[in-house]
Amino acid sequence: MSNIIEQMRAGLRQALLSALAGAAAAGQLPPLEAPDFLVEAPREQEHGDFAANLALLLAKQARMAPRKIAEVLAEHVPRSLRWLERVEVAGPGFINFYLDPRWVLEAIPPAVRQGPDYGRAALGNGQKVQVEFVSANPTGLLHMGNARGAALGDSITAILDFAGWQVAREYYINDAGNQMENFALSLEARFFELLGREGVIPEGGYHGQDIVDTARRFIAEQGDGLLNEPRRRRLDTLVRYALAEKIGGIKETLADFGVTYDVWFSEQSLHDSGLVDEAVSLLRERGYIYDREGALWFKASAFGLEKDEVVVRKNGVPTYFAADIAYHLNKFRRGFDRVIDIWGADHHGHVARMKSAMEALGYDPEALQVILMQLVRLFRGGEIVRMSKRTGQFITLQELVEEVGLDAARYFFVLRSADSHLDFDLDLARAQSNDNPVYYVQYAHARICNIFGKLAEQGRAMPAPEEADLTLLQEETELALARRLADFPEEVLMAARQLAPHRMARYVHELAGLLHSFYYACRVITEDVALSNARLLLMEATRVVLKNALDLLGVRAPEKM
């Protein structure tokens, strides 16, 4: 797809290579081999539209001062290059390019023509990537940490897909181990209490109201027959029922949050299939498992870690670490080129262990990427909200969406990078004002749609890109808006490379600000048909980019507000 910034960079690179050859032919520089140099937009606008570091990299090879090399190259840059106004040398030898401000208008036609595909890229080259996120224990309701993970994970997968990867979304169901036994015992305790018997929730058990509700629904549907069943059958029956209900509820809540998965993967299936045992055996064959005090240990220290880790306990029961090794072995065996996990920051110690285990199994540890996500604090009225009125515990994802709406919830969770703590202001998220960033962005889209509505009322239509003279767009607000539209494909690439949806949130907020500034400075529909047509195309290109960016964040682009 069209990327005007990349095209301009490529043109300037070629111009510099021509200059290098021309300077050598003129005898002003010795024959030199061009290094891998950068052409990029400088931070300071007064340094031009683009700057190159070629002269700095040639200094050693040419045995000349880099500034002198830059001056020679600047002389030989072809002045026929489209939009080029002047070339200057700055600092120790940077070559700065100043372009006709109207060069940014070339972003408008591709955006209009390509619509929902504008900004789409082939960076991923069709490689298969799996993103596993949320993966909350199916023993309770989804909370704020899960909500942030859902918004981050879903946005990351959308961005990667848009940038050319084959993406699979996966949820890992923690339905094995000691937590399931405690879950079953907690359900049994509530089951007994509701039927007039004494029930005891075990240490490490689950005390939430949702456990009581589940037990009550079970009794309403299936009666009290389990009272007379053997305990193991009672526990297994209760936990099967509760798991189906909890997982169903999680799926429904996430779907309401705009998140759906390609795969729901059961931890228990790893044990049932024998893959946990196989993974431990493979590690033993490779020399990374040893016996000590009746347990099996993984040689994490062989990979620079401080201590080794137990994978099978003395009682023969595999640890969670063993199951996680088997799960990631399964991921790579399914043919994924990259595996991305989104974990809570409290799992930071687990990252190096998992990477070392993958390396021990013969996989590239860098093919496993882990995003560590910091905590969320909710505020209402300037005070931290700690408890849910409904559950008596944490605020659930469902409650949050009910209070602030889907769009605000999705947008606010990606406003900051995953490794930053997030303060979520409930009052701000509900506000219908420009102080609310999601309202501010959505209103920009609705404002453009309103312009098109007025155009239709006048019986007029938006012109095709080839029918308008875009060079009529010369106002500062027009060119600033077009410049940011040109940046969109680059922003997609950066967000994909960095797995950083917050970049897209920041970008779309800046774009909305430029649109609002333009709106107050320039009338779109006027008696000047030629100027109106040019501005209408600018508006359509802006609408396309706003919508495409919001789509990547899972936020709606409304036509009316």
N, C-alpha and C positions, 0 to 999 in steps of 0.2 A: 504494500500500500504506500501511498505518497507520503514522503517525509521531507518537507521543504527545507528544514534545518540540515538534515543529512545531505540533501542535494547541494545546498550551498557550501557546506563544509567540503564535500567531495570536489566541487568546482575550485575552491580556494586551494585545496591540496594539490590538485593538478596544475593550477597556476604557479604554485611555488616550485613544483618539480620542473615545469617549463623554464622558470626563472633560473633554477640551478643549472640546467643544461645550457641555457643561453649565456649565463655568466662564465661558465667553463669554456664555451665556444669563443667568447670574446677575450679570453685570457685573464679575466678579472678574478677568477677562482680556479684552483686546480681541479682536475676531475675528481669528483667526490661521490661516494655511495650514500644515497639518501637514507638516513635512519628512520625509525618509526616515530614520527613526530605528531604533535597534537595541534588541531585547529579547533578552538572552542570559544564560547562567548565569555569575555572577561567579566569579572565581578563589577568593575566600575564602568559605567556607560561611557565616560569620557575617553576610555581606552579603545573605543571602537565597537563594532558589532561582533567581530571575531578577532582572535589573536593567535599567532603561531609561535612555537618555540624552536623551529627548525634551526635557526642560526646558533642558538645556544648549544644544540646537540652536535653541530658540525665543527665547533671551535677546535676540539682536540685533533680531529682528523685533518682539518685544513691548516692547523697551526697559525690561526689568526684570531684576533679579538672577535668575539661573537657580535659585537655591535657593528664592526666593520663588515662582517659577512652579511648582517641584516640589511645594511645600507646598500650593498651590491645587489642583493636579491630584490630589494624593493624597487630598484631601478629597472629590473628585468621582468617584473610581474606584468603579464599582458594587460593592457588597459582596455581591451575589448571585452573583458569579463563582464557579463550582464550585471547591472546594478552597481558595479564598483565605482565609487567616487574618488577615493584617494587611499594611499598606503603610507603609513608612518612607522618610524622606528622609535621604540621607547625603551627606557631603562637599560639593562645590560645587553639587550639585543632581541627584544620581542618585536615581531612584525604585526602591526595592528591594521586591520582592514575596516574602512568606513564605507558603508553602503548607502545608496539612495534609500531614504526611509520607507519608500513605497515597496521595497522588495518583499515585505511581509504580506502584501496583498495576494501573493501567489498561493498562500495557504487557503484562501477562501474558496475557489472553485473545487479543489479536491474534497474539502469538507462537505460542501453542498452535494456534490455528485455521489460521494461514497456513503454519506449518511451514517448508518449504524456501524459501518466498517471503517470509518475514518479513525486512524490511530492503530488499527490492527496491524500486527507485525509478525515476522517469521523468526524472531530471535530464538525461540525454543526449538526450531527446526523439527517439530513433530516428536520430540523426545517425550517419553512417558514419565510423568511425575505423579506421585501420590501424596496427598496432603491429609494427614490424620489430625482431627481437632475436636475439641470438646471432650469426648470419651469420658464423660462423668460416670461415676459409679451409679448403677441402676438401683440404688437403694433409697433415693429421695428425689426431691425436686431440683430443677436447674436454678442456679443462683447467679450472682453478678459476675463471678469469675468465669463461669461457663458461658455467660452472655457475651463477655468480651472475646473469649476464645472463638465463639461462633461467628461473630462479626468479622474478626480478623481472618479466620480461616476461610470463610466464604468469599471475602473480598480478595484474599491472596489467590485463591483458585480462579476466580473470575479474571483477575489481572494476568495470571500465567496463561490461561486459555486464550485471552485476547492477544497475548504476545507470542503465541505460536507453540505452546506445549500441549500435549495430550494429558489432560488432568483428570484424576480420579479422587473423589472426596470419600473419606472413610471414617467410620466411627468404631472405636474399639470398645466392646462391651465387657466390662470387668465382672464376669459372671462366674468366677471360680475363686477358690481359696477361702481363707478364714473369714473374710468379710461376708461371704455368702452364708456361712454357718451362723455368724452373729445376726445376719439379716433374718434367717429362718427362725432363730430363737426369739428374736424381738417380735416377729409376727405371731409366733405361738403364744408369747406372753400376752399380747393384746387380744388374741383370739380367746384365751382363757378368761381374761378380765371381762370381756364383753358377754361371756356366757356364765358369769358369776363365780368363776374359779380364781384362785390366786395365780398371778403370773409374775415372773421375775425377768426383767430385761438384763442380759448379761453385761459384764464389763466390756466396753467397746461396742455395745449394741446401739440400736437406733431408737431415739425418743420422739421423733417428729410426729405431729398430728397426722401427717399423711399415712403413717404406718397404722394408726388407729382406723383411719378411713378405709384403708385397704382391707383390713381384717373385717370391718363392718360390712363392706360390700361382698366379701367372700361368704360371710354367714347368710346375708340376704339372698345370695344366689344359690348356695349349696348347703345351707343348713349347718347343723352341729355334728354331723356324722363323724367327723374326724376325731371327736373326743374319745371315741372307743377304738380308734385305729392304733397300731404300733407307732411309737414315737417317730421312728425314721420315716415311715410312710407319711405321717402327719407333716413333718418338717418339709419333706420333699414336695408334697402337694401344695403346701402354703407358699413355698418359695417359687415354684413353677407359676402359680397363679399370679403372685406379686410381680415376678419378673416380666411376665407378659404385659401386665397392666402398666408397670413403670416404663418399660421400653416403649410401649404404645403411647404413653403420655409424653415421653421425651420426644418421640418422632413428631407428634402433633404440635407440641410447643415450638420445636425448631422449625417446622414447616410454617407455622404462623409467623415466625421470625424471618422467613424467607430463605431458610436453609434446608436443603435436601441432600441426601447422601447417595452415592453409587453403591457403597458396600457397608453393611453392618456386620462387623466381624466379632465372633464370640471367642473370648479367652478360653472357655471350657473346651472349645473344639480343638485347641492346640494340644490339650491333654488327651482328649479322646482319640485323636488321630495318631498319637505317639510322637508328634513333632518336638515336644519338649525334651523327651528322652533322646531323640535323634540329635537334636542340637547339642546336648551335653556330650553325647558320644563323639560327634564330629570335633568338638573342642578337645576332647581327650585324645583323639587320634592325632590331632595337630600339636599335642604337647602342652596344652593350656589348662588342663584340669589335673588336680592332684587331690589325694585323700589326706585329711588331717582330722584327728579326733572324731572319726566316724562320719564326717561330713565331706562333701565334694566342694572344692574351691576353684574359682577361676583366677588364673594368674594375671590379674589386672596390673600388677607391679611390673610385668614384662613390657608394658606399654607406657611406663613412666608414672603410673598412679601410685599413691602413697601406700595403699593396702590392697590385698586380694579380697575377693568377694565370694560368699557362700552361694552356690547354685542349687545344691541339694542338702537338706538338713539331715541331722543324725537319724531322724525317724523316717528318712526316705522320701519326704515330701519336698518337691521342688519349690524354690523361692519364687517370689514375683519376678525377680531379676531373670531367672531361668526362663520363665514364660515370656518375658519381654524379648529376650534373645531369640527365642523360637519365633515370636511374632515378626520380628524384623527380618529374620532369615526367610520367613514366608513371603514378606513383602518383596524382597529382592528376587526370590525365585519366581515371583509372578511377572518379572521382567521390567520392573520400574528402573529407569535410569537414575532418578533422584527420589529420595524419600524425605518428606518434610513433616516434622512433628511440632505441634504447638502445645507446650506444657506450661504449667504454673511455675513461677520463679522458685518455689520451694523444691522443685525437682532439679535444680542446677547441678547438684552433685552427681546426678544420674547420667548426665550428658556424656562425660568422658568415659564412663563405664560402658555405655552402649556403643560408642564409637570404637572403643578398644575391642569389644566383643565382635563387632562387624569386621574389623581388621583381622582378628584372629580367625574368622571364618573365611577369609580371603576376599572380602569386599573392600572397596575404597571407602575409608571412613568419612571422606569429604562428601560422598554421595548421600550421607545421612546428615540432614540439617535440622537443628532443633531451635525453635524460636521460644525464648523464655518470656513469659508474659507476667507483668507486675500486677499488683492488686488494684482493685477499684474501690473508691470511697464514694458513697452517696451523700449528697447534701440536700437539705430542704430547709428553707428559711435561714440559711447560713449555719445550720447545725448538722452534724453528722447523723445520718439515719442508720441505726444499728439493728433495729428489730422490725419485723413484719407484723402489721396489725392482724393479718389473716392467719399466719402460721405460728406467730409467737417466736419465730427464729429469724432467719435471714430473709431479705427481700427476694422474691423469686423473679425469674425472667418474665413469666406470664404477668405478674403484678406490674413490673416495670413497663411493659408494652401497653398494658391497660391504662397506665397513668400518663405516659408521655407520647405514646404512639410508636409505630414501627419505624418510621423514617428517622425520628430524632434518636431513638435508641441505637439504630444501626450506625448513624453518622457520628454520634458522640463517642462510640466505642472505638472508632478508628481515627479520632482527632489527634491522638498522640501515638508515638512509636510504642511497640509492644513492650520494650524494656523500660518505659517510663510509667511511673505511678499515674493513675487517672482519677481525677476528682470529677464526678458526674453530678452536675447541678440540676436537680429535678425541676426547680422553678424556671431556670433558663431554658431547659429543653421543652417546656410547655408554652413558653412565651411566644406570642404572635407579633414579634418585632424583629428589627434588624440586628438586635443584640444576640439573637438566637442564630447561630451560624447555619443550621440546616434550613431555617425559615428564609434567611438571607439568600441562600443559594437557590432554593426552590422558587422563591419569588422572582428571581432573575429569569428563570425559564418561563414562568407564567406571564411575566411582563412581555416577553417576546411573543408568546402565543396571543396575547391581547392585541399586539400590533397587527399580527396577521389577521385577527378577527375583524379589526377595523378596516383593513385592506379589502377583505371579502365583502364587507358591507358596502363599500364603494364600487363593487363590481370589478375590482382590479385583482391581478394575480402576480405572484412573484415571478420575475423573469428567469430564464435559463442563464447559467453563468456566462455563456458566450454572447449573450445579448446585452450585457451591462459593461459600462466603462468603469472599471474599479479604480482607475487612476484618479477619479474624481474624489476619492476618499483621501483627504489631505489634512483633516483636523487631527490634533494631537490625540484626542480620545479615540478616534477611529483607528489610527495607526497603532496605538498602544493595545487596543483590543485585538486587532489582527495579529500583532506580534505574539500575543499569548496564545492565540489559536494555533499559530505555527508551532508552538512549543509542545502541543498535546502529544503527538507521537513520541517525542523524546521523553516526556514525563511518564508515559506508559512503559517505555523501556527501562527507565530508572527505577520505577516502582517494582517492575518484574525482577530486575537484577538484585535489588535490595530486599525483596519480599516486604515492601513498605507501603501498605495502603494509605498510611497517613500522608504520604506525599501527594496522593491523588486528592485527598480531602483538602489539603492546603492549596493545591492547584485550583480546584474548582471554586474555592472560596475567593481566591484572587481574581479568577475570571469573572465571577459574579460581581465583584467590586468594580472591575473595569466596565462591565456592561451597565451597571447603575450609573457610573460616571458619564458614560457615553449618552445614556438616556436623558440625563438632565442637561447635557450640553448640546445635543443635536436632535432635531426633529427628523423622523424617518419618512413619513408620508407627507410630501409637500407638493406644490405645483410644479416644481422642477422634477420632471419625470426621470431624467437621466440620473440625477443625484439620488432620488428616491430608490431607483432600481439598484444602484450600487449599495446603498445602505440596507436595503431589504436582503440582499445577498449576504452582507456582513451579519445581519441578524439571524439569518437561517444557519449560517456556519456556526455562529455562537450557540444557537439553540441545539444544534447537532452535538457539539462538543460538551455542552452542559449535560445533556442527556446521556451521552456515552460515558462520561466520567461518573455520573450518579449511578448508572447501571452497574458499573464495576464495584461500587460501594454498596449495592443492594438497596439504594434509596430511590424513591419514585421521583419522576420529573413531572409535576402537575401542570396542567394547562390553565387552571384557574386556582386562585387562592382566596 
